[in-house]
Amino acid sequence: MKTLPWSGWIPCKWQILHLRILSYFMFHGLDVSKPQSIFKYLPILSFTESYIYQLDKMNEKLLQTPCNGNCVFGEKDERETKVLVSCFSNEPVRPLVSILEHKGLLTERIREELRLGEEYWALERKLCSALTNKEEILVEDVMKAIHLKSFDYRVLNLLLYQLQGTKVEELHMEFLSISEFLVEVSDDLYDYEDDVLENNFNILRMFIRIYGPSAAPAMLAKCIGEAEDKYASLLKSLDPHLSLSYQKRCAEATKEGGKVSEHPLGTWSIPTVIQDEELYRLKLKSDIS
């Protein structure tokens, strides 16, 4: 694996929108150093991300709640469980779709990305349930889930095109898609122990179940390497000035994340594999008590 931008910084979820603005605005010819560029579009972008974020947190709660056999462990209030199940059974993004449509911002492509978001949440519940119940997990489902996970980034990016009344640039979308994938993998590696504890979707958790604890890190490294090759190829296809600006922004993000590395963009680090997740959770609970 090479050393590339996403390996050096891991933002918390509430920093995501800010980082997306800094990283994506340049693809729209917008200067983030000018307040009018940011505050002209920030309200609707912030509202959209906050809405999706709230649904994402609700879905993660379902992963720890027994509900209709699809969720797995933990004692939760029955009323809260019913509310969560009802939410994801009745078009959870419909209110957001209505607002975007009312503002003249909804496109079929944005609608489709939001639908894919619902598909991701369903896949997350399915995979995490299978993991804790020791059921079969297909690598195809895992790879689909990790790619769908970044749907909110794409929604924000598409909204920027719509807000400016410009045509979607497919090369930029393809490049950012592979970058988003690598960011998600890096995020999963950083959050691995927490995701085990909370039973959240995590690509390393899934690879360990599919390939075993010994082979999983190597298989994930292979996956990362292939994505990096595609990223490097697409980076060369960008306008030279845009390519340089994006790489500069990635280096800045590495420093902001506090990553210390000989390479300006950081390096990959795969955490120690947890072979028995149930024992890991019990040990942590015992240590706390």
Helices and strands as residue ranges (DSSP letters): G 5-7, G 13-15, H 16-24, G 25-28, H 35-62, H 78-89, H 94-102, H 108-132, H 139-148, H 151-164, H 170-190, H 192-198, H 203-211, H 216-237, H 240-256, H 277-288
